[in-house]
Amino acid sequence: QVHLVESGGGLVQPEGSLRLSCAVSGLTLTDYILGWHRQAPGKERELVASLSKSGKSPFYADSVKGRFTISRDEDSKTVYLQMSALKAEDTAVYYCKATGWSVYWGQGTQVTVAS
C-alpha cells in the first residue's frame, strides 16, 4: 500500500525558511514523477515544483523559481521542498504527489507566512 506523508509545515515570518518533507512508502521514487503542489484558500491547487524520474531538470513555477528547491533522498524515500525568502502569498496547504502508473497524494501540510 502506498502512503505519502508530509511534514514540516508551520508558521514562519516573511523572508523566513522552511523545509517540507514527504515520507513515501510502497513505491520506488525513481519510478515516479514527484511533485509538490499547493492550494491557498479560495484558489485552485497549483503545481509548485516537480522532479522527473531521472532526478534531472526540476521544474519550478515562476512564482517560486530561485526560492524553492525540490530534491529526493532515495535511501530514506523522502521528497523535500526547501523554501526560502517566503512571502505571504506562499501561504497554502502543500501537498506531495507521486505520478506514475497511478497517482498518489499526501494529506497536506499547512504553511502560513505571516509576521
C-alpha positions as CSV (number, residue, x, y, z in Angstrom):
1,Q,0.0,0.0,0.0
2,V,1.3,3.4,-1.0
3,H,1.5,6.3,1.6
4,L,2.8,9.8,1.2
5,V,3.1,11.7,4.5
6,E,4.0,15.4,4.5
7,S,5.6,17.2,7.5
8,G,7.5,20.4,8.2
9,G,4.8,23.0,7.7
10,G,4.1,25.7,10.2
11,L,4.0,29.4,10.8
12,V,7.0,31.4,9.6
13,Q,7.7,35.1,9.2
14,P,8.2,36.7,5.8
15,E,11.7,36.1,4.4
16,G,12.0,33.0,6.6
17,S,12.7,29.5,5.5
18,L,11.0,26.1,5.9
19,R,11.8,22.6,4.7
20,L,8.9,20.3,3.9
21,S,9.4,16.6,3.9
22,C,7.3,13.9,2.2
23,A,7.9,10.4,3.5
24,V,7.0,7.8,0.9
25,S,6.3,4.1,1.3
26,G,5.1,1.5,-1.0
27,L,6.7,2.7,-4.2
28,T,10.2,3.3,-5.7
29,L,10.9,7.1,-6.0
30,T,12.7,6.7,-9.3
31,D,9.7,5.1,-10.9
32,Y,7.6,8.2,-10.3
33,I,7.4,11.9,-11.2
34,L,7.5,13.6,-7.8
35,G,5.9,16.9,-7.2
36,W,4.8,19.5,-4.6
37,H,1.5,21.3,-5.1
38,R,-0.2,23.9,-3.0
39,Q,-3.7,25.2,-2.5
40,A,-4.4,28.6,-1.0
41,P,-7.9,29.4,0.4
42,G,-10.3,30.1,-2.4
43,K,-7.8,29.1,-5.1
44,E,-7.2,26.1,-7.2
45,R,-4.4,23.6,-6.4
46,E,-1.3,24.5,-8.4
47,L,2.0,22.8,-9.2
48,V,4.9,24.4,-7.3
49,A,7.8,22.1,-8.2
50,S,8.4,18.7,-9.7
51,L,11.2,16.2,-10.2
52,S,11.4,13.8,-13.1
53,K,12.2,10.1,-12.7
54,S,15.8,10.7,-13.5
55,G,16.0,13.5,-11.0
56,K,17.3,15.9,-13.6
57,S,15.9,19.2,-14.7
58,P,13.5,20.0,-12.0
59,F,10.5,22.2,-12.8
60,Y,9.5,25.2,-10.8
61,A,6.6,27.5,-11.0
62,D,7.6,31.1,-11.9
63,S,6.3,32.3,-8.6
64,V,8.8,30.2,-6.6
65,K,11.8,30.0,-9.0
66,G,15.0,30.9,-7.3
67,R,13.4,30.5,-3.8
68,F,12.3,26.8,-3.6
69,T,14.3,23.7,-4.3
70,I,12.9,20.2,-4.7
71,S,15.0,17.1,-4.0
72,R,14.7,13.5,-3.1
73,D,16.6,11.0,-1.0
74,E,16.2,7.5,-2.4
75,D,17.7,5.8,0.6
76,S,15.2,7.4,3.1
77,K,12.4,7.5,0.4
78,T,11.8,11.2,1.2
79,V,11.0,14.1,-1.0
80,Y,11.9,17.5,0.1
81,L,10.9,21.1,-0.6
82,Q,13.3,23.6,0.7
83,M,11.6,27.0,0.8
84,S,13.4,30.3,1.4
85,A,12.6,34.0,1.2
86,L,9.0,33.1,2.0
87,K,6.2,35.6,1.2
88,A,2.7,35.9,2.4
89,E,1.4,34.7,-0.9
90,D,3.2,31.4,-0.3
91,T,0.6,30.6,2.5
92,A,-1.2,27.5,1.5
93,V,-1.6,23.8,2.2
94,Y,1.2,22.0,0.5
95,Y,0.7,18.5,-1.0
96,C,3.2,15.9,-2.1
97,K,2.3,13.9,-5.3
98,A,3.7,10.9,-7.0
99,T,2.7,10.3,-10.6
100,G,3.3,7.1,-12.5
101,W,1.1,4.2,-13.4
102,S,-1.1,5.6,-10.7
103,V,-1.3,9.0,-8.9
104,Y,-0.9,9.3,-5.2
105,W,-1.3,12.3,-3.0
106,G,-0.4,13.1,0.6
107,Q,-2.7,14.6,3.1
108,G,-1.1,18.0,3.0
109,T,0.7,20.3,5.5
110,Q,-0.1,23.9,6.2
111,V,2.4,26.6,5.6
112,T,1.5,30.1,6.9
113,V,3.7,33.1,6.2
114,A,2.9,36.0,8.5
115,S,4.6,38.5,10.8
